[in-house]
Amino acid sequence: MGTASRQLKVMLRKNCLLKIRHPFVTAAEILLPTIVLLLLVAVRTQVDTQIHPAQPHIQKDMFVEVGKGISPNFQQVLASLLESGEYLAFVPDTDETKLLINVASTKFPLLKLVSRVYKDEEELETYIRSDAYGSFNQARNCSNPKIKGAVVFYEQGPQSFDYSIRLNHTWAFSGFPDVTTIMDTNGPFLNDLELGVSAVPTMQYSFSGFLTLQQMVDSFIILIAQQSDLNVNAESLELPLPGYYDTNFSLKSPWTQFNPAHIRVAPFPTREYTDDQFQSIIKKVMGILYLLGFLYPISRLISYSVFEKEQKIKEGLYMMGLKDGIFHLSWFITYALQFAISSGILTACTMDNLFKYSDKTLVFAYFFVFGLSAIMLSFFISTFFNRAKTAVAVGTLSFFGAFFPYYTVNDEGVSMILKVIASLLSPTAFALGSINFADYERAHVGLRWSNIWRESSGVNFFACLLMMILDTLLYCAIGLYFDKVLPREYGQRYPWSFIFQKDFWRKKKIVKHCSSGIKVKISGEYTFRPAIEAISLDMKQQELDGRCIQIRNLHKVYATKKGYCCAVNSLQLTLYENQILALLAPGPDGFNPGFYKRFWEVCGEDILSSCNSWLEAGELPPHINDAVIALIPKCPNPSSMKELRPIALCNVIYKILSKALANLYNFILLFILQI
C-alpha cells in the first residue's frame, strides 16, 4: 500500500506539472464549457417573455355539462356497451355493491345486462392479464367479456365512501375511437408542469364517459346517505335515480335536493404567470450545446493518454515498477478534479439564469457525474489507438457521435426501456437529462432532489443520473479489459479469455527474505507455465565438456527501508552452442561481440568487476572516469595546437556502463527533460 501511494503521488505530481507547463491549454479545458453556457445565457437575454394575466376559463370547449353535448349520458353509455358486447366491472362482491347495481337498474335496466361483479381488485386484474381475457363466446354466456370500465370500492359506508373509476385506456366509446380520448393519470400525454390551462383533460373526461359514470355512483352514495336510517334496499325504493335527464322523473322526493340534476364542469381560473418560451424552444438542442463545451477537454484527455503510449513513456514507467492501475488512476483523479472545478464554475455562472429554480447541488452533480463518465469513455476510446493525432481526430468524433441516439429516443412516446438502452452512451443520457431541466425551469419549479424521480416529457432525470454513474463503471471495466487484450506495439498482450482463468484471480503470496546471504525459499506459486526446451544428447555432452554457459541458483536480494526485496530469485539458465544465431552490430562502446570473444581474457575481469560494483553500490568506480586526449595532426609536421585536432578517448568500461544505462532509461529520459 505504501508503494502504491508513493507511486500515485509521483504520477499526480507529473500530471500537475504537465498542466502547469501549458497554462492556456489547461485554462481552456476548464473554462470552455462555461463559455459555451454563457453564450447560451446571452441568447436567453434576447428572448422576450410573455406575461399572462389572471383569467377564468368559462368558454367554449372548456365548459362541459355532464350528460349533454360531448358528454354522453348514462343510457347512451350502457347502450354502447350492450351493442359491442362489453361490460362494466364492479368490485368488490358485497351486498352494498349488489345494492348499487339493483338500485341503478330501476332507472337503467340495461345495467344488469352489461355489469360483472368481481370478488376483489386482484381478481379483476388477474382476469384482465390472463390469456382468456376478451374471448367472446355466446354459448358460454360471455364468460370472458371485455371490460371497458370498473368501479372499485375501498370503503362502502355508511359514513365514509371511497372508490375509484378505472377505464380501459386502449378503448374509447363508439364515435370516439382515438385512445387519447381516455384521460391519462400518468404517461407521456400528462404534463403537470404545463403552465396555464389545457382543454385536453376536460375533453378526455367528457368523451370517455368518466363524468357520467361518476355522477351515477355519487347519486347512489347520496341516496344511501339520506336513507341510511330507513335501511333502504332495492325493493323498497319506488323512485328512480335523479339527474339523468328523464322528463318523467318526479322532483317531489325530499332527497333530490342533495342530488343535482345538472352538473357543469369548467377549469379553475389561473393566476398570473410568466411564460418563458426560451426553455421550450431550446429544449431540443440544449443537450448538444452542453456537449459542445466538453469536446475540447475530452480531446485533450485522449491525446495525453495515447501520446504517452506512443512515446513509450507508459511502458518505460512500467519497466521502472509502476503499477498498471496507478497510471490510469492518476489520470482519472487529475481530470476528475478538473471537471469538479469546471462544474463548480458552471453552477456559479448559471445559478441565476439557466438554472434559477433548480437545486444548485443537483446542477453540480449533473455536470460532475457526466464529467466522470466522459473520462472513462475517453479512456475506453483511447485503448483502440496507438497514434495521438489519429486518436484525437477519430476519438473526439466518436465521443460526439455517441450523442446522436438522443434524437431517436427523445420523443415522449418512446418507451423507458429504449431510453435506458440508449443511455448506455453517456452523452445520450446527459442530453436526456437536459430535457428535465428545461421542463422544470419553464414551469418555475426547478429540479430538486425531492422530484428527480418524476418524469417530464417522458424522461426520468433520476434514471439519467443513475445511467451516467453506471456508464462510468461500465466504461472503466471494458476499457481495462481492452487495454489488456488489444494488439499493441509494446508490452505484453493478454489472451481474450484471461479473465476466465483461475491464475488471473489467484492472489499472489508475498515472499519475505531474511538476508541476501541465504537461499531464497519460494512460498508462492508461479502464475504462468515456463516454456522448457528438451535437452538433447549433444547438449548433455556440451555440459560434460564445459562448452556451454551455465547459471545455477542465481539470486539477489536488496535491503530497503521497507524490508528485503528479491531482484533475482534462483535463476536456472543454460546456454548451448548455436543458440545465439547471430552476432549483433557494434555495441555501445563501438566494439562488436567478436572483439570481446577474442580479447575477453584481457578485459573480461575488469568489465565484470565494474558491472558488479555498479549493481551493488549504484555508482561507477572512480578510475573508469579517466579519459585520454589524443591529438590528431591536421597537416604534416604540425607546429602549433591549431594544427592539431584533440579527441577524447573515454574508458571502454565507462562507455559500456553509461550507454547501457542510457538505453535502459531512454523511454523516460526525454519525458523527464521535457518536464
C-alpha positions as CSV (number, residue, x, y, z in Angstrom):
1,M,0.0,0.0,0.0
2,G,2.9,2.3,0.8
3,T,4.5,1.7,-2.6
4,A,1.2,2.4,-4.4
5,S,0.6,5.6,-2.5
6,R,4.1,6.9,-3.3
7,Q,3.7,6.0,-7.0
8,L,0.3,7.7,-7.1
9,K,1.8,10.9,-5.6
10,V,4.6,10.9,-8.1
11,M,2.2,10.4,-11.0
12,L,-0.2,13.1,-9.8
13,R,2.8,15.5,-9.5
14,K,3.8,14.6,-13.0
15,N,0.3,15.3,-14.3
16,C,0.2,18.5,-12.4
17,L,3.5,19.7,-13.9
18,L,2.1,18.9,-17.4
19,K,-0.9,21.1,-16.6
20,I,1.2,23.9,-15.2
21,R,3.5,23.8,-18.1
22,H,0.6,24.6,-20.5
23,P,-1.5,27.1,-18.6
24,F,-3.5,28.4,-21.5
25,V,-4.5,24.9,-22.6
26,T,-5.5,24.0,-19.0
27,A,-7.5,27.2,-18.6
28,A,-9.3,26.4,-21.9
29,E,-10.1,22.9,-20.8
30,I,-11.7,24.3,-17.6
31,L,-13.4,27.4,-18.9
32,L,-14.6,26.4,-22.3
33,P,-17.8,24.6,-21.1
34,T,-18.6,27.7,-19.1
35,I,-18.1,29.9,-22.1
36,V,-20.5,27.9,-24.2
37,L,-23.2,28.1,-21.5
38,L,-22.5,31.9,-21.1
39,L,-23.2,32.3,-24.8
40,L,-26.5,30.5,-24.2
41,V,-27.3,32.8,-21.3
42,A,-26.6,35.8,-23.7
43,V,-29.0,34.4,-26.2
44,R,-31.7,34.0,-23.5
45,T,-31.5,37.7,-22.6
46,Q,-32.6,38.4,-26.2
47,V,-35.8,36.2,-25.9
48,D,-38.9,38.0,-24.8
49,T,-41.1,36.6,-22.0
50,Q,-44.9,36.7,-22.2
51,I,-46.9,37.7,-19.1
52,H,-50.3,36.0,-18.8
53,P,-52.8,37.8,-16.5
54,A,-55.1,36.0,-14.1
55,Q,-58.2,34.9,-16.0
56,P,-61.2,32.5,-15.8
57,H,-61.8,29.8,-18.4
58,I,-65.5,29.6,-18.8
59,Q,-65.5,29.4,-22.6
60,K,-66.3,27.1,-25.5
61,D,-64.6,23.7,-25.4
62,M,-63.8,24.2,-21.7
63,F,-67.3,24.4,-20.3
64,V,-69.0,20.9,-20.2
65,E,-72.4,19.9,-18.9
66,V,-72.4,16.2,-17.8
67,G,-74.7,14.1,-19.9
68,K,-75.1,16.6,-22.7
69,G,-73.2,17.6,-25.7
70,I,-69.8,15.9,-25.8
71,S,-70.5,14.1,-22.5
72,P,-72.7,11.0,-23.2
73,N,-75.5,10.3,-20.7
74,F,-75.5,7.0,-18.8
75,Q,-78.2,5.5,-21.0
76,Q,-76.0,6.1,-24.1
77,V,-73.0,4.5,-22.4
78,L,-75.0,1.4,-21.5
79,A,-76.5,1.0,-25.0
80,S,-73.0,1.3,-26.5
81,L,-71.7,-1.4,-24.2
82,L,-74.6,-3.7,-25.0
83,E,-74.2,-3.2,-28.7
84,S,-70.5,-4.1,-28.6
85,G,-70.8,-6.9,-26.1
86,E,-68.7,-5.2,-23.5
87,Y,-69.1,-4.8,-19.7
88,L,-68.7,-2.6,-16.7
89,A,-67.0,-4.3,-13.7
90,F,-67.9,-3.7,-10.1
91,V,-65.6,-4.5,-7.2
92,P,-65.8,-6.0,-4.5
93,D,-68.5,-8.7,-4.4
94,T,-70.5,-7.4,-1.4
95,D,-74.2,-6.6,-0.6
96,E,-73.5,-2.9,-1.0
97,T,-72.2,-3.4,-4.5
98,K,-75.2,-5.5,-5.5
99,L,-77.4,-2.9,-4.0
100,L,-75.8,-0.2,-6.2
101,I,-76.5,-2.3,-9.3
102,N,-80.1,-3.1,-8.3
103,V,-80.9,0.5,-7.4
104,A,-79.4,1.9,-10.6
105,S,-81.2,-0.8,-12.6
106,T,-84.5,0.6,-11.6
107,K,-83.7,3.6,-13.7
108,F,-81.4,1.9,-16.2
109,P,-82.4,-1.8,-16.8
110,L,-79.5,-2.2,-19.2
111,L,-77.1,-2.0,-16.4
112,K,-77.8,-5.6,-15.2
113,L,-77.1,-6.8,-18.7
114,V,-73.6,-5.2,-19.0
115,S,-72.3,-5.5,-15.4
116,R,-70.0,-8.0,-13.8
117,V,-69.1,-8.3,-10.2
118,Y,-65.6,-9.5,-9.1
119,K,-64.5,-10.6,-5.6
120,D,-61.7,-8.1,-5.3
121,E,-59.5,-5.8,-7.4
122,E,-56.8,-8.5,-7.6
123,E,-59.2,-11.0,-9.2
124,L,-60.2,-8.3,-11.7
125,E,-56.5,-7.5,-12.7
126,T,-55.7,-11.2,-12.8
127,Y,-58.5,-11.8,-15.3
128,I,-57.6,-8.8,-17.5
129,R,-54.0,-10.0,-17.7
130,S,-55.0,-13.6,-18.5
131,D,-54.9,-15.1,-22.0
132,A,-58.7,-15.8,-21.7
133,Y,-59.5,-12.1,-21.5
134,G,-61.9,-10.9,-24.2
135,S,-62.5,-14.3,-25.7
136,F,-66.2,-13.8,-26.6
137,N,-68.3,-17.0,-26.6
138,Q,-72.1,-16.6,-26.8
139,A,-72.6,-20.3,-25.9
140,R,-70.8,-19.6,-22.6
141,N,-72.9,-16.5,-22.0
142,C,-69.8,-14.3,-22.5
143,S,-67.9,-15.8,-19.6
144,N,-64.8,-13.9,-20.7
145,P,-66.0,-10.4,-21.6
146,K,-64.0,-7.3,-22.4
147,I,-64.0,-4.8,-19.5
148,K,-64.4,-1.2,-20.6
149,G,-64.6,0.3,-17.2
150,A,-64.5,-0.6,-13.5
151,V,-65.9,0.9,-10.3
152,V,-63.7,-0.3,-7.4
153,F,-64.9,0.4,-3.8
154,Y,-62.5,0.6,-0.9
155,E,-65.0,1.8,1.7
156,Q,-68.8,1.4,1.4
157,G,-70.2,3.5,4.2
158,P,-72.4,4.1,5.9
159,Q,-70.4,7.3,6.9
160,S,-67.5,7.1,4.5
161,F,-67.3,6.1,0.9
162,D,-64.0,5.6,-1.0
163,Y,-63.9,4.4,-4.6
164,S,-62.1,4.8,-7.9
165,I,-63.2,4.6,-11.5
166,R,-60.9,2.8,-13.9
167,L,-61.3,3.0,-17.7
168,N,-59.7,0.9,-20.4
169,H,-57.1,3.2,-21.9
170,T,-56.9,1.2,-25.1
171,W,-60.5,1.9,-26.0
172,A,-63.0,4.7,-26.2
173,F,-66.7,4.8,-26.6
174,S,-68.3,4.4,-30.0
175,G,-67.8,7.5,-32.1
176,F,-64.6,8.4,-30.2
177,P,-62.1,5.8,-31.3
178,D,-59.0,7.8,-30.5
179,V,-57.3,6.3,-27.5
180,T,-56.3,9.8,-26.3
181,T,-59.9,10.4,-25.5
182,I,-59.3,8.4,-22.4
183,M,-57.7,10.6,-19.7
184,D,-54.2,9.9,-18.5
185,T,-53.1,9.5,-14.9
186,N,-49.5,9.0,-15.9
187,G,-47.5,8.6,-19.1
188,P,-46.3,10.8,-22.0
189,F,-49.6,12.6,-22.5
190,L,-49.7,14.0,-19.0
191,N,-47.7,17.1,-18.1
192,D,-48.2,18.5,-14.7
193,L,-45.6,21.2,-15.4
194,E,-47.6,22.8,-18.2
195,L,-48.4,26.4,-17.4
196,G,-51.8,27.9,-17.9
197,V,-54.8,25.7,-18.7
198,S,-55.3,23.0,-21.4
199,A,-58.7,21.8,-22.8
200,V,-57.4,18.3,-23.4
201,P,-58.1,16.9,-19.9
202,T,-61.6,18.3,-19.9
203,M,-62.3,16.8,-23.2
204,Q,-60.9,13.4,-22.1
205,Y,-63.0,13.3,-19.0
206,S,-66.1,14.2,-21.1
207,F,-65.6,11.9,-24.1
208,S,-64.7,8.9,-22.1
209,G,-67.9,8.9,-20.1
210,F,-66.0,9.2,-16.8
211,L,-68.0,12.2,-15.6
212,T,-71.3,10.3,-16.4
213,L,-70.2,7.2,-14.5
214,Q,-69.1,9.3,-11.6
215,Q,-72.4,11.1,-11.5
216,M,-74.3,7.7,-11.3
217,V,-72.1,6.4,-8.4
218,D,-72.3,9.7,-6.5
219,S,-76.1,9.7,-6.9
220,F,-76.2,6.3,-5.3
221,I,-73.9,7.4,-2.4
222,I,-76.1,10.5,-1.7
223,L,-79.2,8.3,-1.8
224,I,-77.8,5.8,0.6
225,A,-76.6,8.5,3.0
226,Q,-80.1,10.0,3.1
227,Q,-81.9,6.7,3.5
228,S,-79.4,5.0,5.9
229,D,-81.8,5.3,8.9
230,L,-84.6,3.6,7.0
231,N,-82.4,0.6,5.9
232,V,-83.2,1.2,2.2
233,N,-82.9,-1.7,-0.2
234,A,-83.7,-2.0,-3.9
235,E,-87.2,-3.5,-3.4
236,S,-88.4,-0.7,-1.1
237,L,-87.4,2.1,-3.5
238,E,-90.2,3.3,-5.7
239,L,-88.4,6.4,-7.1
240,P,-85.8,6.2,-9.9
241,L,-82.4,7.8,-9.6
242,P,-82.5,11.5,-10.5
243,G,-80.1,13.5,-12.6
244,Y,-80.2,11.7,-15.9
245,Y,-82.4,13.9,-17.9
246,D,-85.6,11.9,-17.6
247,T,-88.7,14.1,-18.1
248,N,-90.9,11.7,-16.1
249,F,-88.7,12.0,-13.0
250,S,-90.6,13.4,-10.0
251,L,-88.9,16.3,-8.3
252,K,-91.0,15.9,-5.2
253,S,-88.7,13.4,-3.5
254,P,-87.0,15.1,-0.5
255,W,-83.6,13.6,-1.2
256,T,-83.4,15.1,-4.7
257,Q,-82.3,18.4,-3.3
258,F,-78.9,16.8,-2.5
259,N,-78.6,15.2,-6.0
260,P,-78.4,18.0,-8.6
261,A,-79.8,17.1,-12.0
262,H,-77.5,19.4,-13.9
263,I,-73.7,19.3,-13.4
264,R,-71.4,21.6,-15.2
265,V,-67.6,21.4,-15.3
266,A,-65.1,24.2,-16.0
267,P,-61.4,24.6,-15.3
268,F,-60.2,26.6,-12.3
269,P,-59.1,30.2,-13.0
270,T,-55.4,30.6,-13.5
271,R,-53.3,33.2,-11.6
272,E,-50.9,35.5,-13.4
273,Y,-47.7,33.8,-14.6
274,T,-44.7,34.4,-16.9
275,D,-44.2,32.1,-19.8
276,D,-40.6,31.7,-20.7
277,Q,-40.6,30.4,-24.2
278,F,-36.7,30.2,-24.2
279,Q,-36.7,26.8,-22.4
280,S,-39.3,25.3,-24.6
281,I,-37.5,26.4,-27.8
282,I,-34.0,25.5,-26.7
283,K,-35.1,22.1,-25.1
284,K,-34.5,20.1,-28.3
285,V,-30.9,21.4,-28.8
286,M,-29.8,22.1,-25.3
287,G,-28.2,18.7,-24.9
288,I,-25.9,19.2,-27.9
289,L,-25.0,22.7,-26.8
290,Y,-24.0,21.5,-23.4
291,L,-22.0,18.7,-25.0
292,L,-20.0,21.0,-27.3
293,G,-18.4,22.7,-24.3
294,F,-16.9,19.4,-23.2
295,L,-15.4,18.3,-26.5
296,Y,-12.1,20.2,-26.0
297,P,-11.2,18.7,-22.6
298,I,-12.2,15.3,-23.8
299,S,-9.9,15.6,-26.9
300,R,-7.0,16.7,-24.6
301,L,-7.5,13.7,-22.3
302,I,-7.5,11.3,-25.3
303,S,-4.4,13.0,-26.6
304,Y,-2.5,12.7,-23.2
305,S,-3.4,9.0,-22.8
306,V,-2.4,7.9,-26.3
307,F,0.7,10.2,-26.5
308,E,2.3,8.5,-23.5
309,K,1.6,5.2,-25.2
310,E,3.0,6.3,-28.5
311,Q,6.2,7.8,-27.0
312,K,6.8,4.6,-24.9
313,I,6.6,6.7,-21.7
314,K,3.9,4.4,-20.4
315,E,6.0,1.2,-21.0
316,G,9.1,2.9,-19.6
317,L,7.2,3.7,-16.4
318,Y,6.1,0.1,-16.2
319,M,9.7,-1.0,-16.6
320,M,10.6,1.1,-13.6
321,G,8.0,-0.7,-11.4
322,L,4.9,1.5,-11.9
323,K,1.7,-0.5,-11.3
324,D,-0.8,-0.5,-14.2
325,G,-3.7,0.7,-12.1
326,I,-1.7,3.6,-10.7
327,F,-1.2,5.0,-14.2
328,H,-4.9,5.1,-15.0
329,L,-5.9,6.2,-11.5
330,S,-3.6,9.2,-11.7
331,W,-5.2,10.5,-14.9
332,F,-8.7,9.8,-13.5
333,I,-8.0,11.8,-10.4
334,T,-6.4,14.6,-12.4
335,Y,-9.4,15.1,-14.7
336,A,-12.0,14.4,-12.0
337,L,-10.5,17.3,-10.1
338,Q,-10.5,19.4,-13.3
339,F,-14.2,18.6,-14.1
340,A,-15.1,19.3,-10.4
341,I,-13.6,22.8,-10.8
342,S,-15.3,23.2,-14.2
343,S,-18.7,22.0,-12.8
344,G,-18.4,24.4,-9.9
345,I,-17.8,27.4,-12.2
346,L,-20.7,26.3,-14.4
347,T,-23.0,26.1,-11.5
348,A,-22.0,29.5,-10.2
349,C,-22.4,31.2,-13.6
350,T,-25.8,29.7,-14.4
351,M,-27.5,29.7,-10.9
352,D,-29.3,32.9,-11.6
353,N,-30.4,32.4,-15.2
354,L,-30.4,29.0,-16.8
355,F,-30.9,27.0,-13.6
356,K,-32.6,29.7,-11.5
357,Y,-35.2,27.5,-9.8
358,S,-33.2,24.2,-9.6
359,D,-31.2,22.9,-6.6
360,K,-27.6,24.1,-7.2
361,T,-26.1,20.9,-5.7
362,L,-28.1,18.9,-8.2
363,V,-26.8,21.0,-11.1
364,F,-23.3,20.5,-9.9
365,A,-23.9,16.7,-9.6
366,Y,-25.4,16.6,-13.1
367,F,-22.3,18.1,-14.7
368,F,-19.7,16.4,-12.5
369,V,-21.2,12.9,-12.9
370,F,-21.2,13.4,-16.7
371,G,-17.5,14.5,-16.4
372,L,-16.6,11.3,-14.7
373,S,-18.4,9.2,-17.3
374,A,-16.7,11.2,-20.1
375,I,-13.3,10.4,-18.5
376,M,-14.0,6.7,-18.6
377,L,-15.4,6.9,-22.1
378,S,-12.3,8.7,-23.3
379,F,-10.1,6.0,-21.7
380,F,-12.1,3.3,-23.4
381,I,-11.8,5.1,-26.8
382,S,-8.0,5.6,-26.3
383,T,-7.4,1.8,-26.0
384,F,-8.1,1.4,-29.7
385,F,-5.3,3.8,-30.9
386,N,-1.5,3.9,-30.9
387,R,-1.1,7.3,-32.5
388,A,-2.1,10.5,-30.7
389,K,-3.1,12.6,-33.7
390,T,-5.4,9.8,-35.1
391,A,-6.9,9.2,-31.6
392,V,-7.7,12.9,-31.2
393,A,-9.5,13.1,-34.6
394,V,-11.4,9.8,-34.5
395,G,-11.9,9.7,-30.8
396,T,-13.4,13.1,-30.5
397,L,-15.8,12.4,-33.4
398,S,-16.7,9.0,-31.7
399,F,-17.5,10.8,-28.5
400,F,-19.6,13.3,-30.3
401,G,-21.3,10.6,-32.3
402,A,-22.4,8.9,-29.0
403,F,-24.8,11.8,-28.6
404,F,-26.9,11.3,-31.7
405,P,-29.0,8.3,-30.5
406,Y,-30.6,11.0,-28.4
407,Y,-32.7,12.1,-31.4
408,T,-34.2,8.7,-31.7
409,V,-35.4,8.4,-28.1
410,N,-36.2,11.9,-27.0
411,D,-39.8,11.7,-28.1
412,E,-42.3,11.3,-25.3
413,G,-43.9,8.2,-26.8
414,V,-40.6,6.2,-26.8
415,S,-40.6,3.6,-24.0
416,M,-38.4,4.0,-21.0
417,I,-36.6,0.7,-21.8
418,L,-35.3,2.1,-25.1
419,K,-34.3,5.3,-23.3
420,V,-32.3,3.3,-20.8
421,I,-30.6,1.3,-23.5
422,A,-29.7,4.5,-25.4
423,S,-28.4,5.9,-22.1
424,L,-25.6,3.3,-22.1
425,L,-23.9,6.0,-24.2
426,S,-23.3,8.7,-21.5
427,P,-23.6,11.7,-23.9
428,T,-27.2,10.5,-24.7
429,A,-28.0,10.2,-21.0
430,F,-26.6,13.6,-20.4
431,A,-28.7,15.1,-23.2
432,L,-31.9,13.4,-22.0
433,G,-31.3,14.9,-18.5
434,S,-31.3,18.4,-20.1
435,I,-34.9,17.9,-21.1
436,N,-36.0,17.7,-17.4
437,F,-34.1,20.8,-16.6
438,A,-35.8,22.7,-19.4
439,D,-39.3,21.5,-18.4
440,Y,-38.9,22.2,-14.7
441,E,-37.2,25.6,-15.2
442,R,-40.0,26.7,-17.6
443,A,-42.6,25.7,-15.0
444,H,-40.8,27.8,-12.4
445,V,-40.4,24.7,-10.2
446,G,-36.9,23.6,-10.8
447,L,-35.3,20.2,-10.4
448,R,-34.7,19.2,-6.8
449,W,-33.6,16.1,-5.0
450,S,-37.2,15.6,-4.0
451,N,-38.6,15.4,-7.5
452,I,-35.8,13.9,-9.7
453,W,-37.7,10.6,-9.9
454,R,-40.7,12.3,-11.5
455,E,-41.0,12.1,-15.3
456,S,-41.4,15.0,-17.6
457,S,-41.6,14.8,-21.4
458,G,-41.2,11.0,-21.0
459,V,-37.8,11.4,-19.3
460,N,-36.8,10.5,-15.7
461,F,-33.9,12.6,-14.5
462,F,-33.1,10.1,-11.7
463,A,-32.7,7.3,-14.3
464,C,-30.4,9.6,-16.4
465,L,-28.2,10.3,-13.4
466,L,-28.0,6.6,-12.5
467,M,-27.2,5.6,-16.0
468,M,-24.3,8.1,-16.2
469,I,-22.9,6.5,-13.0
470,L,-23.4,3.0,-14.4
471,D,-21.7,4.1,-17.6
472,T,-18.7,5.3,-15.6
473,L,-18.2,1.9,-14.1
474,L,-19.0,0.1,-17.3
475,Y,-16.5,2.1,-19.4
476,C,-13.9,1.6,-16.8
477,A,-14.3,-2.2,-16.8
478,I,-14.4,-2.6,-20.6
479,G,-11.5,-0.1,-21.1
480,L,-9.3,-2.1,-18.7
481,Y,-10.2,-5.3,-20.5
482,F,-9.5,-3.9,-24.0
483,D,-6.3,-2.3,-22.8
484,K,-5.0,-5.8,-21.9
485,V,-6.2,-7.8,-25.0
486,L,-6.0,-5.4,-27.9
487,P,-2.8,-5.7,-30.1
488,R,-0.1,-3.2,-29.0
489,E,3.3,-2.2,-30.3
490,Y,4.9,-2.5,-26.9
491,G,4.2,-4.5,-23.8
492,Q,2.5,-7.8,-23.0
493,R,-0.8,-8.7,-24.7
494,Y,-3.2,-10.9,-22.8
495,P,-5.4,-13.6,-24.4
496,W,-9.1,-12.6,-24.7
497,S,-10.1,-15.2,-22.1
498,F,-7.6,-14.2,-19.4
499,I,-10.3,-13.1,-17.0
500,F,-11.8,-16.6,-17.0
501,Q,-8.5,-18.2,-16.0
502,K,-8.1,-19.1,-12.3
503,D,-4.5,-17.9,-12.3
504,F,-5.6,-14.4,-13.0
505,W,-7.8,-14.2,-9.9
506,R,-5.4,-16.2,-7.7
507,K,-3.8,-14.0,-5.0
508,K,-0.1,-13.7,-5.1
509,K,1.7,-14.6,-1.9
510,I,4.4,-12.2,-0.5
511,V,7.9,-13.7,-0.1
512,K,9.9,-12.5,2.9
513,H,13.6,-12.8,3.0
514,C,15.9,-12.5,6.0
515,S,19.2,-11.6,4.3
516,S,20.9,-11.8,0.9
517,G,23.3,-14.5,2.0
518,I,20.9,-17.3,2.5
519,K,18.9,-19.3,-0.1
520,V,15.6,-17.9,-1.1
521,K,12.5,-20.0,-0.4
522,I,9.7,-19.8,-2.8
523,S,6.5,-19.9,-0.9
524,G,4.3,-18.5,-3.7
525,E,3.2,-20.2,-6.9
526,Y,4.0,-19.2,-10.5
527,T,1.1,-17.8,-12.4
528,F,2.4,-19.0,-15.7
529,R,3.9,-22.1,-17.3
530,P,7.6,-21.8,-18.3
531,A,8.5,-23.0,-21.7
532,I,11.2,-25.6,-21.3
533,E,13.2,-26.9,-24.2
534,A,14.0,-30.6,-24.2
535,I,17.8,-31.4,-23.6
536,S,19.3,-33.5,-26.3
537,L,22.3,-35.8,-26.0
538,D,24.5,-33.3,-27.7
539,M,23.5,-30.7,-25.2
540,K,24.3,-33.0,-22.3
541,Q,27.7,-33.7,-23.9
542,Q,28.4,-29.9,-24.0
543,E,27.7,-29.7,-20.3
544,L,30.2,-32.5,-19.7
545,D,32.8,-30.9,-21.9
546,G,32.2,-27.4,-20.4
547,R,31.2,-26.0,-23.8
548,C,28.2,-24.1,-22.6
549,I,27.3,-21.3,-20.2
550,Q,25.6,-22.5,-17.0
551,I,23.9,-20.3,-14.4
552,R,22.7,-22.0,-11.2
553,N,20.7,-20.7,-8.3
554,L,21.5,-17.0,-9.1
555,H,19.7,-14.8,-6.7
556,K,20.0,-11.2,-5.5
557,V,18.2,-9.6,-2.5
558,Y,18.3,-5.8,-1.8
559,A,17.8,-4.4,1.6
560,T,15.4,-1.4,1.6
561,K,13.7,0.7,4.3
562,K,10.6,-1.4,3.8
563,G,12.4,-4.7,4.1
564,Y,14.1,-7.0,1.7
565,C,13.4,-7.0,-2.0
566,C,14.3,-10.0,-4.1
567,A,15.5,-8.9,-7.6
568,V,16.6,-12.4,-8.9
569,N,15.1,-15.5,-7.4
570,S,17.1,-18.7,-8.0
571,L,17.7,-18.3,-11.7
572,Q,18.5,-21.5,-13.6
573,L,19.8,-21.0,-17.1
574,T,21.9,-22.9,-19.6
575,L,23.1,-21.5,-23.0
576,Y,24.3,-24.1,-25.5
577,E,26.3,-23.7,-28.7
578,N,24.5,-22.3,-31.7
579,Q,21.6,-21.0,-29.6
580,I,22.8,-17.5,-30.3
581,L,22.2,-17.5,-34.1
582,A,23.9,-14.2,-35.0
583,L,26.3,-11.6,-33.6
584,L,24.8,-8.1,-33.2
585,A,26.2,-5.0,-34.7
586,P,28.8,-3.0,-32.8
587,G,27.7,-2.4,-29.2
588,P,27.6,0.9,-27.3
589,D,31.4,1.1,-27.0
590,G,32.0,0.6,-30.7
591,F,33.2,-3.0,-30.4
592,N,31.2,-6.0,-31.7
593,P,30.9,-9.3,-29.8
594,G,33.7,-10.8,-31.9
595,F,36.2,-8.3,-30.3
596,Y,35.2,-9.4,-26.8
597,K,35.3,-13.1,-27.7
598,R,38.9,-12.6,-28.9
599,F,40.2,-10.4,-26.1
600,W,38.0,-11.5,-23.1
601,E,41.0,-12.8,-21.2
602,V,42.4,-9.3,-21.2
603,C,39.4,-7.1,-20.4
604,G,36.8,-9.6,-19.1
605,E,37.7,-9.4,-15.4
606,D,37.7,-5.6,-15.3
607,I,34.3,-5.4,-17.1
608,L,32.7,-7.9,-14.7
609,S,34.1,-6.2,-11.6
610,S,32.9,-2.8,-12.7
611,C,29.4,-4.1,-13.5
612,N,29.2,-5.8,-10.1
613,S,30.3,-2.6,-8.4
614,W,27.5,-0.7,-10.2
615,L,24.9,-3.2,-9.3
616,E,26.0,-3.4,-5.6
617,A,26.8,0.3,-4.9
618,G,24.7,2.1,-7.6
619,E,27.7,4.2,-8.7
620,L,30.6,3.9,-11.2
621,P,34.1,3.1,-10.0
622,P,36.2,6.4,-9.9
623,H,39.0,5.0,-12.0
624,I,36.9,4.4,-15.1
625,N,36.0,8.1,-15.4
626,D,39.6,8.8,-16.7
627,A,39.8,9.8,-20.3
628,V,42.8,10.1,-22.7
629,I,43.2,13.1,-25.0
630,A,44.6,12.2,-28.4
631,L,46.0,14.9,-30.7
632,I,45.4,14.2,-34.4
633,P,47.5,16.3,-36.8
634,K,45.6,18.2,-39.4
635,C,48.6,18.7,-41.6
636,P,52.1,17.2,-42.0
637,N,54.7,18.3,-39.4
638,P,52.3,20.4,-37.1
639,S,54.0,23.1,-35.2
640,S,51.1,24.6,-33.1
641,M,47.9,23.5,-31.4
642,K,45.8,25.0,-34.1
643,E,47.2,22.3,-36.4
644,L,46.1,19.6,-34.1
645,R,42.6,18.1,-33.5
646,P,42.0,16.9,-29.9
647,I,39.9,13.8,-29.5
648,A,38.8,12.5,-26.1
649,L,39.1,8.7,-25.7
650,C,36.8,7.5,-22.9
651,N,37.4,4.4,-21.0
652,V,35.8,1.3,-22.7
653,I,34.2,0.1,-19.5
654,Y,32.7,3.6,-18.8
655,K,31.2,3.6,-22.3
656,I,29.7,0.2,-21.8
657,L,28.0,1.0,-18.5
658,S,26.9,4.6,-19.3
659,K,25.4,3.7,-22.6
660,A,23.8,0.5,-21.3
661,L,22.1,2.6,-18.6
662,A,21.1,5.2,-21.2
663,N,19.5,2.6,-23.3
664,L,17.7,1.3,-20.2
665,Y,16.2,4.6,-19.3
666,N,15.7,6.1,-22.8
667,F,12.0,5.6,-22.5
668,I,11.6,8.2,-19.8
669,L,14.6,10.5,-20.1
670,L,13.0,12.5,-22.9
671,F,9.8,12.9,-20.9
672,I,11.6,13.9,-17.7
673,L,13.7,16.5,-19.6
674,Q,10.5,18.0,-21.1
675,I,9.0,18.5,-17.7
